[in-house]
């Protein structure tokens, strides 16, 4: 299928991975040869990457397929070993930032010398799977355009794309260079519904209730009121999830719940992995009973089920995904979903961020008259006829990206607008004990040290006051980061602050993070770790170069 539409919890991940494994290993020889050897699973959030990798690993272990590669690609944890064995059956699971930037010949957080290698491998002999596409923004338009370019320009080996979602409006796929005719769509069939487990999930009951708290600009007052309501609605011995649209509001509500003595955990995308993994292992492991306060980090795909769910008003596709975290298996008849809205006419552009007032108004109108928001009830709500997200990459833009030389200022073409066009695009930051300029031999960051931080005035000020540094792979030295753009990895002095172990990224100078061990680290482009890029001081004979390549 080219498009797979199924409710949350129906098994889309299995439908993407297991049939590919069967076609590559058990099908007739002609089917095997026509099936790309690389399954590229693209997801909008790192939380989903980690979960999908763990699920795929369990399946490979049970099937005893030790020779199938499995690699994760997400900020701070980019596994690039798959490039060494391009003839191997391989599953690559990554965020849209890491995968789409590589598909545009501008791979984030990697040596510029290997950009063309990943570009070639990801456009040839690759089965792309775009999951939770309602969260991808302009990345979805880029994926359709790239599929159109592959079909028009041709590839050395078969490559194709499948898009998956519970709330996919086909209009989002209708970009200008993508041939839409003949796309096959797969949905839940009557035979599928006959399965008792799936039928129970699809008919699960979830009572829709309007929350007593109102969304407001005063974060302190809002957090206090919402925490009191959540504490009163939470049922002891069960799980309650609170999904908020902004990290700052999630941090404030978490503080208020903790102060009131309510067992709570905070999950968002702006933690260092060292702290985040410990929190998620406990909160999402299935045994935690209390309140999980989260942002969109658990909006989609995360296999967790709550009896009670609170959610701020959001665009309809996002609400559908969040509701999917409540009574997921259909066993709890007392499940309730509370939607937090603003007072009448109080919602403005700033309060609606990162969404728009128009998108929220449309969601509000869809909820009118609904009392139950189980999968069958939601399936009866018609989707809007949406347009592709802008900007849309054109053939000329792609061709220009074949020139990988930096400009006169030493900067590279920013493809961020085609990867994830949002107002909260991220950089990765880490902290070290230094003053002034870092030493040239300062080790590169380990994965556990990296924290996602949003571009904006707070980061600009923190970087300016404390000094932010980036590694220059051409000059092989640390450079002052005067211009910040998505995909950068920045070194900050510990004294700059900006991070709290329980709250994550705060951008507050008073929050000084603990330093993590750096033993065994190396710079991104250290000659000892860079296997495909070396310096040369003179021209070499083509025959010798060819022998080196063969070796």
MILO-457439 format. One record per residue (C-alpha): x, y, z; residue number from 1; residue in one letter. Coordinates in steps of 0.05 Angstrom, whole numbers, padded with zeros to 5 digits. Each point is the difference from the previous one (the first is absolute). Layout:
X	Y	Z	NUM	A
...
//
This chain:
00000	00000	00000	1	X
00021	00073	-00010	2	X
-00046	00025	00056	3	X
-00019	-00036	00064	4	X
-00056	00031	00042	5	X
-00017	-00035	00065	6	X
-00021	00023	00071	7	X
00051	00007	00055	8	X
00018	-00066	00031	9	X
-00020	-00041	-00061	10	X
00071	-00023	-00015	11	X
00027	00045	-00056	12	X
00073	-00011	00021	13	X
-00008	-00076	-00007	14	X
-00035	00010	-00067	15	X
00061	00038	-00025	16	X
00057	-00042	00027	17	X
-00023	-00073	00000	18	X
-00025	-00002	-00073	19	X
00065	00031	-00023	20	X
00038	-00055	00038	21	X
-00043	-00053	-00032	22	X
00010	00028	-00070	23	X
00076	00005	00009	24	X
00008	-00070	00031	25	X
-00058	-00046	-00016	26	X
-00034	00023	-00064	27	X
00015	-00025	-00070	28	X
00066	00022	-00031	29	X
-00033	00051	-00046	30	X
-00035	00033	00060	31	X
00065	00001	00040	32	X
00037	00033	-00057	33	X
-00054	00053	-00008	34	X
00000	00016	00075	35	X
00050	00053	00023	36	X
00052	-00027	00048	37	X
-00002	00061	00045	38	X
-00063	00015	00040	39	X
00004	00074	00020	40	X
-00050	00014	00055	41	X
-00008	00075	00008	42	X
-00034	00029	00063	43	X
-00013	00071	00024	44	X
00025	-00010	00072	45	X
00059	-00034	00033	46	X
-00045	-00034	00052	47	X
-00033	-00039	-00057	48	X
00068	-00018	-00029	49	X
00023	-00033	00065	50	X
-00066	-00037	00007	51	X
00000	-00025	-00072	52	X
00072	-00023	00005	53	X
-00015	-00040	00063	54	X
-00061	-00031	-00033	55	X
00038	-00019	-00063	56	X
00057	-00029	00041	57	X
-00049	-00046	00037	58	X
-00029	-00024	-00067	59	X
00069	-00013	-00030	60	X
00021	-00038	00063	61	X
-00062	-00044	-00001	62	X
00010	-00014	-00074	63	X
00074	-00014	00010	64	X
00018	00049	-00055	65	X
00068	00019	00026	66	X
00025	00020	-00068	67	X
-00052	00056	-00009	68	X
00029	00067	00019	69	X
-00038	00046	00048	70	X
00024	00072	00009	71	X
-00027	00061	00036	72	X
00011	00070	-00025	73	X
-00020	00056	00047	74	X
00034	00062	00027	75	X
00059	-00020	00043	76	X
-00006	-00073	-00017	77	X
00013	-00007	-00074	78	X
00019	-00072	-00018	79	X
00033	00004	-00068	80	X
00029	-00071	-00002	81	X
-00052	-00019	-00053	82	X
00039	00039	-00053	83	X
00058	-00050	00003	84	X
-00044	-00058	-00024	85	X
-00045	00028	-00054	86	X
-00017	-00070	-00025	87	X
-00029	-00022	00067	88	X
-00074	-00004	00016	89	X
-00007	00058	00049	90	X
-00054	00036	00040	91	X
00018	00073	00012	92	X
-00045	00037	00050	93	X
00010	00074	00008	94	X
-00030	00068	00011	95	X
-00021	00042	-00060	96	X
00055	00049	00017	97	X
00055	-00052	-00007	98	X
-00029	-00038	-00059	99	X
-00028	00056	-00043	100	X
00061	00044	00009	101	X
00042	-00059	-00027	102	X
-00049	-00010	-00057	103	X
00012	00073	-00017	104	X
00076	-00009	-00001	105	X
00009	00042	00063	106	X
00000	-00052	00056	107	X
-00006	00029	00070	108	X
00054	-00017	00051	109	X
00046	-00037	-00048	110	X
00063	00012	-00039	111	X
-00012	00040	-00063	112	X
00045	-00049	-00038	113	X
-00052	-00054	00009	114	X
-00061	00040	-00022	115	X
00001	-00030	-00071	116	X
00008	-00070	00027	117	X
-00064	00003	00041	118	X
-00036	00039	-00055	119	X
00014	-00057	-00049	120	X
-00018	-00057	00047	121	X
-00065	00031	00024	122	X
-00025	00013	-00071	123	X
00017	-00069	-00028	124	X
-00023	-00069	00023	125	X
-00039	00033	00056	126	X
-00072	-00011	00023	127	X
-00020	00064	00037	128	X
-00054	-00003	00053	129	X
-00026	00068	00023	130	X
-00038	-00010	00066	131	X
-00044	00048	00039	132	X
00002	00047	-00059	133	X
-00050	00048	00031	134	X
00058	00025	00043	135	X
00052	00008	-00055	136	X
-00018	00069	-00027	137	X
00041	00019	-00061	138	X
00039	-00066	00008	139	X
-00061	-00036	-00028	140	X
-00001	00044	-00062	141	X
00075	-00013	-00008	142	X
-00011	-00075	00004	143	X
-00052	00002	-00056	144	X
00043	00045	-00043	145	X
00061	-00045	00008	146	X
-00042	-00060	-00019	147	X
-00022	00038	-00062	148	X
00072	00018	-00017	149	X
00022	-00072	00007	150	X
-00055	-00023	-00048	151	X
00015	00055	-00050	152	X
00077	-00002	00002	153	X
00007	-00075	00011	154	X
00041	-00039	00051	155	X
00052	-00054	-00005	156	X
-00042	-00047	00042	157	X
-00075	-00002	00016	158	X
-00023	00050	00053	159	X
-00069	00019	00024	160	X
-00038	00033	00057	161	X
-00059	-00017	00045	162	X
-00036	00052	00043	163	X
-00036	-00021	00064	164	X
-00047	00036	00047	165	X
-00065	-00005	00038	166	X
-00021	00068	-00025	167	X
00028	00008	-00070	168	X
-00034	00049	-00047	169	X
00022	-00018	-00071	170	X
00004	00073	-00018	171	X
00064	00005	00042	172	X
00034	-00046	-00050	173	X
-00020	00038	-00063	174	X
00065	00038	-00014	175	X
00016	00027	-00068	176	X
00053	-00050	-00024	177	X
-00030	-00063	00031	178	X
-00040	-00046	-00046	179	X
-00062	-00014	00041	180	X
-00037	-00044	-00049	181	X
-00005	-00073	00018	182	X
00019	00006	00073	183	X
-00025	-00062	00038	184	X
-00032	00012	00068	185	X
-00006	-00054	00053	186	X
-00050	00007	00058	187	X
-00031	-00044	00053	188	X
-00044	-00053	-00033	189	X
-00060	-00038	00027	190	X
00044	-00062	00006	191	X
00048	00040	00043	192	X
-00058	00022	00044	193	X
-00019	-00072	00013	194	X
00063	-00007	00043	195	X
-00024	00005	00073	196	X
00060	00039	00024	197	X
-00005	00052	-00055	198	X
-00075	00005	00007	199	X
00006	00015	00074	200	X
00050	00056	-00015	201	X
-00043	00030	-00054	202	X
-00063	00000	00043	203	X
00034	00026	00063	204	X
-00042	00052	00038	205	X
00031	00067	00020	206	X
-00046	00053	00030	207	X
00016	00071	-00025	208	X
-00003	00053	00055	209	X
00017	00074	-00001	210	X
00052	00016	00053	211	X
-00017	00051	00054	212	X
00068	00034	-00008	213	X
00009	00051	-00055	214	X
00062	00011	-00043	215	X
00029	00068	00016	216	X
00063	00041	-00010	217	X
00018	00004	00074	218	X
00039	-00065	00004	219	X
00005	00000	00077	220	X
-00074	00009	00011	221	X
-00017	-00049	-00055	222	X
00047	-00054	00027	223	X
-00028	00008	00070	224	X
-00073	-00008	-00023	225	X
00013	-00057	-00047	226	X
00043	-00038	00050	227	X
-00056	00005	00051	228	X
-00051	-00028	-00050	229	X
00046	-00056	-00023	230	X
00014	-00020	00072	231	X
-00075	-00002	00015	232	X
-00016	-00041	-00063	233	X
00058	-00049	00006	234	X
-00022	-00069	00024	235	X
00049	-00032	00048	236	X
00033	-00062	-00028	237	X
-00011	00021	-00072	238	X
00037	00041	-00052	239	X
-00018	00071	-00019	240	X
00032	00036	-00059	241	X
00001	00076	-00009	242	X
00022	00023	-00069	243	X
00017	00074	-00008	244	X
00020	00038	-00062	245	X
00061	00037	00028	246	X
00060	-00024	00040	247	X
-00003	00060	00047	248	X
-00072	-00016	00019	249	X
00016	-00074	00010	250	X
00058	00019	00047	251	X
-00045	00047	00040	252	X
-00056	-00052	00008	253	X
00051	-00053	00020	254	X
00028	00047	00053	255	X
-00070	00013	00027	256	X
-00018	-00074	00004	257	X
00065	-00018	00034	258	X
-00010	00056	00050	259	X
-00070	-00027	00015	260	X
00029	-00069	00014	261	X
-00030	-00033	-00062	262	X
00046	-00054	-00029	263	X
00019	00029	-00068	264	X
00051	-00008	-00056	265	X
00018	00050	-00053	266	X
00014	-00020	-00073	267	X
00019	00046	-00056	268	X
00053	00004	-00055	269	X
00047	00048	00035	270	X
00035	-00047	00048	271	X
00069	-00030	-00006	272	X
-00006	-00074	-00015	273	X
00035	-00016	00065	274	X
-00059	00028	00040	275	X
-00055	-00011	-00051	276	X
00011	-00075	-00008	277	X
-00004	-00012	00075	278	X
-00065	00040	00004	279	X
-00031	-00034	-00061	280	X
00020	-00070	00022	281	X
-00039	00010	00064	282	X
-00059	00041	-00027	283	X
-00011	-00038	-00065	284	X
00019	-00069	00024	285	X
-00071	-00019	00018	286	X
00006	-00004	00076	287	X
-00002	00075	00018	288	X
-00063	00022	00035	289	X
-00007	00075	00005	290	X
-00001	00060	-00046	291	X
00043	00007	-00063	292	X
00006	00072	-00022	293	X
00024	00003	-00072	294	X
00003	00040	-00064	295	X
-00010	-00026	-00071	296	X
00057	-00049	00016	297	X
-00051	-00053	00016	298	X
-00054	00025	-00047	299	X
00008	-00054	-00052	300	X
00022	-00073	-00003	301	X
00019	-00009	00073	302	X
-00031	-00065	00024	303	X
-00028	00023	00067	304	X
-00071	00002	00027	305	X
-00030	00045	00053	306	X
-00068	-00002	00035	307	X
-00003	00076	00002	308	X
00027	00048	-00053	309	X
00006	00076	00002	310	X
00018	00036	-00064	311	X
00005	00072	-00020	312	X
-00041	00019	-00061	313	X
00041	-00015	-00063	314	X
-00011	-00013	-00074	315	X
-00046	-00059	-00014	316	X
00053	-00050	-00023	317	X
00040	00014	00063	318	X
-00061	-00009	00045	319	X
-00015	-00066	-00034	320	X
00070	-00025	00014	321	X
-00001	00023	00073	322	X
-00068	-00033	00011	323	X
00032	-00064	-00025	324	X
00042	-00002	00065	325	X
-00064	-00009	00041	326	X
-00032	-00069	00011	327	X
00042	-00025	-00058	328	X
-00019	-00073	00007	329	X
-00074	00013	00015	330	X
-00002	-00033	00068	331	X
-00020	00061	00043	332	X
-00072	00022	-00005	333	X
00013	00059	00047	334	X
00051	00034	-00045	335	X
-00008	00075	-00008	336	X
00033	00053	-00045	337	X
00001	00072	00026	338	X
00014	00054	-00052	339	X
00029	00066	00026	340	X
-00023	00060	-00040	341	X
00008	00075	00007	342	X
-00057	00045	00021	343	X
-00044	00026	-00055	344	X
00038	00048	-00046	345	X
00062	-00005	00045	346	X
00041	-00042	-00048	347	X
00052	00041	-00037	348	X
00059	-00019	-00044	349	X
00049	-00001	00057	350	X
-00044	-00044	00044	351	X
-00014	-00047	-00058	352	X
00074	-00011	-00017	353	X
00028	-00045	-00029	354	X
-00066	-00006	-00036	355	X
-00046	00051	-00033	356	X
-00066	00027	00025	357	X
-00033	-00024	-00065	358	X
00023	-00072	00010	359	X
-00024	00001	00072	360	X
-00067	00031	-00019	361	X
-00010	-00056	-00051	362	X
00014	-00053	00053	363	X
-00048	00034	00048	364	X
-00056	-00004	-00052	365	X
00013	-00074	-00011	366	X
-00008	-00014	00075	367	X
-00068	00034	00003	368	X
-00052	-00054	00013	369	X
00050	-00054	00016	370	X
-00007	-00036	00066	371	X
00043	-00061	-00016	372	X
00068	00001	-00033	373	X
00015	-00073	-00010	374	X
00030	-00022	-00067	375	X
-00068	-00018	-00031	376	X
-00029	00067	00021	377	X
00060	00039	-00027	378	X
-00002	-00038	-00066	379	X
-00068	00031	-00013	380	X
00029	00071	00004	381	X
00018	00023	-00071	382	X
00071	00026	-00013	383	X
00011	00068	-00030	384	X
00026	00006	-00072	385	X
00071	00023	00016	386	X
00054	00028	-00044	387	X
00074	-00019	-00002	388	X
00042	00034	00054	389	X
00046	00055	-00026	390	X
00054	00010	-00021	391	X
00003	-00053	-00054	392	X
00069	-00019	-00028	393	X
00005	00004	-00076	394	X
00046	-00037	-00048	395	X
00045	00061	-00008	396	X
00009	00003	00076	397	X
00022	-00073	00002	398	X
00048	00008	-00058	399	X
00033	00060	00034	400	X
00013	-00044	00061	401	X
00048	-00043	-00041	402	X
00050	00057	00012	403	X
00025	-00017	00070	404	X
00051	00056	00005	405	X
-00012	00051	00056	406	X
-00014	00072	-00020	407	X
00051	00057	00007	408	X
-00018	00008	00073	409	X
00014	-00074	00014	410	X
-00074	-00017	00009	411	X
-00040	-00056	-00033	412	X
-00068	00007	-00034	413	X
-00053	-00006	00054	414	X
-00050	-00054	-00019	415	X
-00037	00006	00066	416	X
-00061	00031	-00033	417	X
-00009	-00063	-00042	418	X
00013	-00048	00059	419	X
-00044	00029	00054	420	X
-00028	00070	-00012	421	X
-00020	00021	00070	422	X
00015	00058	00046	423	X
00034	-00047	00050	424	X
00055	-00033	-00040	425	X
00054	-00028	00044	426	X
00075	-00001	00010	427	X
00037	-00048	00045	428	X
00038	00029	00059	429	X
00049	-00031	00050	430	X
00038	00028	00059	431	X
00074	-00005	00017	432	X
00046	00031	00052	433	X
00037	00054	-00038	434	X
00007	00075	-00003	435	X
00012	00041	-00061	436	X
00015	-00043	-00062	437	X
-00003	-00076	00005	438	X
00065	-00037	-00012	439	X
00007	-00030	-00069	440	X
00006	-00071	00027	441	X
-00063	00005	00043	442	X
-00038	-00065	-00013	443	X
-00065	00001	-00039	444	X
-00063	-00009	00042	445	X
-00027	-00068	00019	446	X
-00073	-00014	-00014	447	X
-00019	00006	00073	448	X
00027	00071	00003	449	X
-00042	00029	-00057	450	X
-00063	00040	00014	451	X
-00047	00027	-00053	452	X
-00010	00076	00007	453	X
-00047	00043	-00042	454	X
00026	00057	-00042	455	X
-00024	00067	00028	456	X
00017	00060	00043	457	X
00013	-00041	00063	458	X
00052	-00044	-00034	459	X
00031	00060	-00035	460	X
00009	00036	00066	461	X
00028	-00061	00035	462	X
00049	-00013	-00057	463	X
00021	00073	-00003	464	X
00010	00007	00076	465	X
00036	-00066	00010	466	X
00029	-00011	-00069	467	X
-00024	-00056	-00047	468	X
00050	-00039	-00043	469	X
-00007	-00046	-00060	470	X
00050	-00047	-00031	471	X
00026	00023	-00069	472	X
00011	-00064	-00039	473	X
00039	00036	-00054	474	X
00050	00037	00044	475	X
-00004	-00054	00055	476	X
-00007	00049	00056	477	X
-00054	00029	00045	478	X
-00034	00063	-00027	479	X
-00043	00051	00036	480	X
-00072	-00014	-00021	481	X
-00021	00069	-00022	482	X
-00057	-00025	-00043	483	X
-00046	-00053	00028	484	X
-00040	-00046	-00046	485	X
-00033	-00069	00005	486	X
00044	-00061	00006	487	X
00059	00035	00034	488	X
00035	-00035	00058	489	X
00022	00054	00050	490	X
00049	-00003	00058	491	X
-00019	00044	00059	492	X
00042	00013	00063	493	X
-00031	-00031	00062	494	X
-00004	00070	00031	495	X
-00049	00021	-00055	496	X
-00055	-00042	00033	497	X
-00066	-00014	-00034	498	X
-00016	-00071	00023	499	X
-00033	-00033	00061	500	X
00002	-00076	00009	501	X
-00074	-00004	00019	502	X
-00027	00052	-00048	503	X
00046	-00006	-00061	504	X
00019	00061	-00042	505	X
-00020	00064	00036	506	X
00046	00053	-00032	507	X
00010	00028	00070	508	X
00071	00019	00020	509	X
-00014	-00021	00072	510	X
-00013	-00072	-00022	511	X
00071	-00027	-00004	512	X
00002	-00072	-00026	513	X
00043	-00056	00027	514	X
00056	-00020	-00047	515	X
-00004	-00071	-00027	516	X
00060	-00046	-00013	517	X
00036	00011	-00066	518	X
00047	-00060	00001	519	X
00006	-00033	-00068	520	X
-00028	00060	-00038	521	X
00029	00026	-00065	522	X
-00015	00059	-00045	523	X
-00050	-00011	-00056	524	X
00055	00005	-00052	525	X
00060	-00029	00037	526	X
00045	-00036	-00049	527	X
00002	-00061	00046	528	X
-00076	-00009	-00004	529	X
-00014	00027	-00070	530	X
00007	-00060	-00046	531	X
-00023	00032	-00065	532	X
00034	00069	00003	533	X
00074	00016	00005	534	X
00042	00061	-00013	535	X
00045	00004	-00060	536	X
00056	00050	-00011	537	X
00012	-00017	-00074	538	X
-00033	-00031	-00061	539	X
00000	-00076	-00006	540	X
00002	-00046	-00059	541	X
-00069	-00026	-00021	542	X
00027	-00071	-00002	543	X
00024	00005	00072	544	X
-00065	00033	00022	545	X
-00040	-00057	-00034	546	X
00042	-00051	00037	547	X
-00013	00036	00065	548	X
-00075	00000	-00014	549	X
00001	-00075	-00016	550	X
00039	-00013	00064	551	X
//
